Structure formats: structure tokens, C-alpha cells
Amino acid sequence: MTAGGTDATALTVVNALLLTMADGAEPFRGWLTVGDDGTITGIGPGDPPTPPSTVDPSASATSRAVLDVGGAIVAPGFISAHSHLFMSGLRGLGVGETLYGWLAENMAVLTGAGVEDLYWFTLHGSLDFARNGITSAFNFAQSRVIWNYDPQVGSASLGKVHPVDFLTRQVDAGADAGIRVMSAIRLDDEAFPEQQVLDTFAAVADHIEANVPAPLNLGAAIFGAVQWAATSRTAAVEAELMRRHGVINQAHFVETAEALEQQQAKFAWYDEAGILGPRFLFGHFVHPTDEMITRAAAAGAGMVWQPTSNGRLGSGIADIPRLRAAGIRIGVGLDDQSCTDISDPFQNMRIGIYTLRALHSDAKVLMPAEMLRMHTLGSAEVLGVADRLGSLEVGKHADFLVVDPREPDTGPIWDVYATYVFACGLRNLKQVYVGGKPVYDAAQPPSELTLAATTELHARVAHAARAAGVTPGPLTF
């Protein structure tokens, strides 16, 4: 633990039960300080070494110098290492479908959506994340092409095509919501000439750098699409962009049991392109062969697990103990809000643990502290941002949650990780901070931006559905 100076302290958090998630650190009761730049400047047990200044208790949350959490748990904000934020208005579609049937129903509505619709869809999803304690996200932006994928033939046909600002407006929405985002762009190399593909990615990356506030900007990434490609050329183009821009690539892979042999065969395309390595992540990786696991682990590739989504869509169970034993790094994501239904990281952790314990008939196969680490620091590690995020340590961004297990009461704490992961939930989430500034407070009414996003989402989803000829359309409020 390190004590920082108080000259530039913007916020002091006191009377906290701290789950820092720093490796080797046990939970403790103590304090932390946040500097003017939004990073943690000090943290330790007991009381701060220098008493914090006091202010008028009636002052607004943004001007309050001291946050006394009264013994509540303070833990890092959750990181969703695999998300599709624009899907927030599509919950309730494909309720009895597996992946591709569900996706077809979602894409049918999106066919009627335009550039500004995607801004509001993404803003709503980003604000929903913030309200639920998810402070950082790897976001797969909806492609500027609406593809129609046929799992039986293993390729996609071209649907509606949008301009580049279909992508950049999604980037803007995440920034406006105040959460940290890594924006993944699908290259759509089967729709456009290669030079146009390269230029489009560069243009979006430049837009991110120019328009997203530096502290919120986790950079650009590649939305790996070999899973749906007709030829291995897609892997080669992705490899070129990874080299040119030094970015990571996360690819949906062997997510579903549909056309499984066909999916598994495309693994070789990535391997032959030289992509596998520390900057490559497999999203889902539910149905890998032993050979795929061995090769991925040897190359240093990571994997991102979506337990709620995999269950909701009947995709299967990712055998996390098997992957961890092979040496594959694991992060965790909330996936589409339309297939997690509630973007609830607490629910996501519980579903993950319970499913694996049932699969292995072993209650020790995954413990609460391990699961929490994967959804915080582990996710930061696979995304390559663990120097900034994922744990409460001096020098990292002050992204944290205030969770009170006494309101509603969950009983005495025997094991703090068990209480936090098993017994707490969104009902116990009281405040969310990003960079030491509040982005959600359960005691405060919704912000004007949140109200606007709600109004716009309902109207725009209904309009998109009508424009696409989807009937019956959604109920609106």
C-alpha cells in the first residue's frame, strides 16, 4: 500500500472494505485517494495518513472531497472484454433461437436503422453498462455492412451498406457515456477493395484518437471475422492491419455447435496467417479441439468467456478449467445486451461458476475470487491494459464500485469474496466511479442524458423495425 500526497487530491474514500484485486493483496478496511488526473494516488489500511479536507455535506457528488462509504465494499469496476453495445434495444428477440436464428432476428431490425440510430443504440447500451458497474468495455461496433450469414455454407452474403460514420458515431456514443472503450472494427474485406478496407480502419482509428478523451480511449482493435469468411484471405488482411497498427484482434470462434467441423477447420487460416499470439483473442472458444487449445496456448493467445450469453443461446459450456490448465489467459465479457438480457456482471459471475461446478461435479473447480479476478484484472490483461485498469493500485485509473452487502442485507460476512460474488448484485450497487468521478448513484435520479437515451432508443428501435418491415414491432412506453 502506498500513501500519496494530498496537494492534488481530488477525492478521498474512507471507511471502505477494499477488494483491490491486486495480485497478492488480501481484502482490508481502509482508504484510497484520487488525484486530479483521475488516478489512484494512495491506498492503505486504517485511516488516511493525512486527514482529508471536509466540505459542505450538501455539496454535489462531483464536488465532494471525501466519500465516506460507511464500511461498504469498494472494488474495481468490472471490465467487459467482449461486448456489442448497440444491441441494447433488441432484448427479447430470438428467445428460442440458437446463435444464427437469434442473430437473423436482430439483423432484420438493424436493416432499418441509420447512422444516428446506431449512435443512440450504443449510447443507451454504454449508459446501461455504467449503471451496472461496468466501467470499461471491448466493444464490437456494428459493421457498416449488414451481413446475412448462412452457417450451412460457411459464408455471408452482402446486405445493406452504410457510410463510415456508421462506425464513428458508435465510437462517439461510448465516449459521451463516460466509460472506457476499446472499439473493434470489422474489416468487411469481402465487401470492399483491400485498399479501401485499410483506409477505412485507419480513418476510424484516427477518429478515435481525435475525438475520444484520452483517459477514456483504450484504442482501436480488429473485429476478427474469419468465422464467417468464405476464404482465408480475410485472415491475411487482418494480419496486415495488426502489423500496421499494432492492435489486438478478437475473433468470435467456435461459439456454437452449429456446423462445428466447418468452424474448427478455419482455425488453420488464422494459424497460417501468423496471427496467433499475445495480441490475439478468441471470443467464446466454446468448442475447440485439443489441438486448437495446445496451439493457442503455445502461441500465447487469450480467450474471452461469456457465460450468460453461452447459456442464453444454447451455445454450450466453455471449459474454463481445461483452458486455464493449458495456460490460456482468460477474460470475461457481457456480450450482446440482447443475449445477456440484464447486463449484470454479478449474474455473469454466478452463472459462470455454477455452470462449471455442475459440469465438473466439483464445487472447487472455480472459486469466487478467481471469477472476480477474471472479470476485472484478467480482462484488463487479455486486452493489454492492465497497466491502467483492472485493480485498485497506485497509478491506475480510479474506476471503482461502492457495493453495500447490508442494503439489502446479505447477513454476516464469513468470506468477503463469497459475499461479493455470490450474495451481492445490482440491488447492492450504490455508486459507480470512473476516474474518481461518479457516473451512477443509486440515490440520485437518472441524468438528462440517460433520459434522452431512453426516449430516443424506444422511438428509434420502433422506427427501424417498421422501416425494415418487421412486424409486430416492439411495444413502446
N, C-alpha and C positions, 0 to 999 in steps of 0.2 A: 504494500500500500504506500502511496506517496501523497504527501501534503503539498498542495500548491500555494502560491502566494494569493493574497486577497485583493491586490490592487485592481486587477482586471476581472474580478469575479462577478459574473452576471447573475448567477443563481447558486444557492447553497441548498442542498437537500439534506434534511436531518431526520433523525428517528426512523431510519429505514432498516428493514431486514433485507440485506443486499445479496442477490444471487448474481454475481458478476459474470459468471460463465468463463472467466479467465482460467486457463488450464492450471490445475494445482491449487486453486483458491477455494476454500470452503465458505459456505454462507456465513455472514456475520451481521451484527447490528451496528450500524454506523452512519456515515455521511459521504457525500460527494460534492464537489464543486465544479461549476461550469464556467468557462471563460467567455469573453465577449465574442470569440470566434466560434462558439458552439461546441467546443471540445472539452473533454473532461480534464480538469487541471489538478484535481486532488481527490483522493478516496481513501477511506480508512475506518477502523472500528471506533466506537465510542462517539465522543463529541468532536467537532472540528477543532483543530489546534488554535485557531483564531475565531472568537465568537463572530458570527455573521452580523451584518448590519440589520436593523429592523426597519420596517416601513409601515405605513398605514395599512392595517389589515383589510380595509375596504378597497384597497387599490386593485386594479385589474390583474389577471393572472400574468399578463405579459410584462408587467412592471414589478412584479413581486420578487424581492431579492432572496427570500427564504421560503422554501417549500417544506413544511413540517408534515410528513406523511403519517405521523402518529402510530408508527410501528408496522405499517403496511409493507408488503413486499415490493421491492424495486428491482427490476430485471431488465435485460436488454430488450429492445424492440425486436419483434420477430422479423425474419427475412424470408420472403417467399422467393426461392431460387428458380421458380417456374410458374409463370402467371400469364393470363390473357385478359388484361384489364378491360378491354372493350366489350366483353361478354356479360357485363353486369346487368344489362336489361333483358337478358334472354333466359333467365331462370324459368324452369317449368316446361321447356321444350324437350322432346325426345325422352320422356320419362321412362319409357320401357324399351329404349334402344341401346344397343352397344355403340361403340365409338362412331362408326361411319354413318349409321342411321341417325344417331343424335346429331352429328356434325351436319348432315344434309338438312335437317330441320332448322338449324341455326343459320347456315349459309343462305337458305331460302329467304329469311327475313333480311339478312345483310345485303342481299341483292338490291333491295330498295333503299339502302342507306347511302348518303353522300358524305362529303368531306367534313362538314360541320357536325353532322350526326356522330361521326366517329370521335370527334373531339369531346362531345358531351357524354357519349357512352363511356369513354375512357376516363373522363373526369369523375363520373359517378363511381366507377369501379375503384379509382385511386382513393377517393374520399372514403369509400366503404372500407378499403384496406386500413387507412389511417384510423378510422373509428374502431376497428377491431384489433388494433395493436400491431399491425404490420407496417413497419416504418421504412422498409426497403424492398424493392421487387425487381426481379428479372422479368421484363415484360416482352412477350412476343407480340409485336404490333401486328394488327390485321394486315395482311398483304394487300397491296394496291390491286391485286388480281383476285377475283372471286373464283377459286378453282373448284371443279367438280371431280372428286376423286372416286375412282372405281377400284375397290380392293381386289376384285376378281382378275383384272388385267394388270394391276400394279402400276397404274399411271393416272394422270389427271388431265382433264380437258379444260380448255380455256373458257372462262366465263367473263363477267363484266370486268373492265379495266378502268382504273381510276388514275388521276394525276398524282405526282409525287407528294403533293401536300396532303393527300390522304394519309400518308405516313407521318409527316412532320407535325400535323395537328394532333396526332396521338401523343407525340413527344411533348408538345406544349401542355397537354392536359395533365400529364404526370407532374410536370414542374409546377403548374398552377395549384395542384392539390397539396404541395409541400412535402411529398415523400421523395425518397431517393430511388432513382430508377436507372437500370441498365436496359437500354432499348435494343431489342433484337429485330433485325430486318431480314425478311425472306428475300432472296435474290431474284426469284422469278426468272431464272435463266432460260427456261423453256418457253417464255413468252416474249422476250426481248433480245436483241443482238447483244453479244457479250460486252462490247464497249459501253453500251447504254446501261447494262447491269452494273458495271464497275463505276460508272459516273453517278448513277443513282445512289449507290451505297455511300460514295464519297460526299454527295450533296447532303444526305441525311446526317452523316457523321458531322459535317461542318455545321449544319443547323443545330445539332445538339450542343456543340461547343459554343456556338454564338448565342444561344437563346436559353439554355438551362443554367440557372445559377450554379456556380462551381461546386458548392458544398453538396448540392442535390444530384449532381451529374456523376453517374457511375459509368458513363461511356456508352459506346455503341457495341453491338455484338451481332453475330450471324445467327439467323433463324435457320438451322440446318434442315434441309428438305429432301435429302436423298431417299427417305422413307417413301416419298410419293413420286420420285423421279422415274422417267422411262429409261434413262441411260446413265452411265457412270460419269458423264460429262458434268453433271451437277456437282459431284464431289470435287472434281478438278477446279471448277470455278470457285467453290467455297474455299478450297485450299489456297488459291491465289489471293483472295480477299483477306484471309487470315494472315498470310505473309505480308501483304502490302500494308495493312492497317494495324497489325499486332493485336488483334482482337480475339476474344473467345468465340466458340461456336457451340451452341447447344442444339442437339437434334433429337426430335421425337423418334424413338426407336423401339421396336418390338414391344409396343404398348399393349396391343390387343392380340387375342388368339386367332383373329380372322386372317386368313391367307398367311399363316405363320411362316411356312417354309420360304415363301417368296420374300417376306420381310427379312428373315435371317440371312438370305443369300446376298442382300445388298450391303451387309456388313463389310464384305470384301471390297466394295467400292471405296469406302472410307479408308480402309487399311492401305489399299493400293495407291490412293491419292496422298498418302503420307500425313494425314490429318490427325490421327490418333496421338494424343499426348496430353500434357497438363492443361492445355488451353482448349481441350475438347471435352464436352459433357454429353452423356446420354440422358435424355429426358425419358423417364419411365423405366425402360430397360427391364420390363416385367418378364419377358420370355427369352432370355439369352441362352445360348448353348454353353457348355463347359468351355469350349474353345474360344468363344467370344469373351467370356469372363477372363480367361487366362491372358488373352491378347490385350484386352482393355487395361487390365491391371498392370501388365508388364510395360505398357506404354505410358502409364501414369494418368490415364483418363479418369474423369469423375462421373458421377451419376446423381440425378436429382429424382427424389421419390415423391409421389403424390398419392398418399394412402387413401384419402377421401375420394378423390376422383376415380382411382382404380376400382374402388368398391362400387361407387355410384354407376359406373358404366359397365360393370361386369368384365373389366379388362383382365383381371387376375391379381395375384398377390406377388409383389416384388419380394424376393427372398433376401432381405437386407443382411441377415447374419451371414449368409453364403457369400454375398458380395464384399462385406467388410472383411471376412476371413481371407478373401483373395487379395485384399489390400486396396480395394477401390474406395476412394473418398466419396462420402455421401452428403448431399444437401437435401433440403425438403422444400416443397412448394405447395401452394394452394390451388394451382392450375386455373381452369376457367371458373369464373363465379357461377356459370350456368351448369357446372357439373360438380361443384362442391356445395352449391345451394346457399350455405352460410359460409362466408369467408372467415371461418373460425379456426385460428391456429391451435387453440386448446382442443377442440374437437378433432382436428387433424392429427395431433399427437396421440390422443387416446385411441382413435381408430387404428392408427399405425401400430401402437403397442399391442392392443388387444388382438388384432388380426394375426400378428406374428406369434403371439403366445398361443393362440388357438392352433395355428398352422403347425407349430413345433411341439405342442403339448408340453410347453416349458415356460413357467412363469418368470424365469430369469433370463430368457433369451434377449430381452431388451428392457432396460431399466429406465425410470423416468429421467434421471439426469442425462443419460445418453441421448434420449429422444430430444430433450430440450436443447442439448448442445447441437444436434444436427439441424434444428430449426433456427438456430441463431449463429453461433460461431462456425459450425460446419458448413452452413450455407454460404457464409462470407468466404470461407476458404475455397470452396469449389468455384466461386465467382471471381476469385483473385482480389478480394477487397478486405481481407481480414486485418490488414494494417490500419483500417479505418473503422470497421464495423464488427458487430457480432458479439462483443463482450464489453463490459464496463471497465475500462482501463485508461490510465492517464494517456492523453494524446489522441484518443479515439473520439469519434462523434458522440455527443451526449444524447443518444437515442434510447429512451427508456420508458418503461411502463410502471404505473403505480397500480398494484393489484392487492385488494384487501380481502383476505380469506374470512374476515369477520362480518362482511357485509355483502351478501347474506352469509351467515356464519357456517363454516365448514367443520367446526369442532377444534379440539386441541391439535397442535402440530407435533406429530411424532417424527416425521421425516419431511423436511421442508420441500424437497423436490417432489415427493409424492403428493403433498398437499397442492403444490403449484400445478403440476401436470395432470393429476387425476381428479382433484376436487374443485379446482378453480375453473372459471370460464369467463365468458364475456360479461356475465352478471356481476363479477367481482372486479372487472376492469374499470378503474376510476379515472385515470388520466393517461394520456399518451404524449410524450415529448419527442420532438425531432430537433437535434441541435440545441437542446436546452430550452426550446420554446414549445408551448402547448399547441397541439393540433387537434386534441379531443379532450373534453372534460365532461364526464357523465352528469355533473351538476349544472351544466350550462345548456341553454337551448341551442339547436343547430345553427351553424353560421349561415349568413346570407348566401354564401357560395354553395353550401350544401343544399339549401332550399331551392336555389336556382337549378342546381344539377338534377335534383329530383323532378322538378317541374319539366325541365327540358327533356329528360330521359323518357318519361312517360309519353309525352307528346310525340317525340321523335321516333321511338320504337313503334308506336301505333301507326304513324305515318309511313314508316319504312315497310311495315307489314302490308299495309294497304297498297302501297306502290308496287310491291312485289307480288301482289295477288294472293297473299297468304290469308286464308280465312278458315275458321274465325280468327279475328285478330285478338290482341290482348285486352283484358279489362283495364281500364284506367281509372284513377282516383282523382 
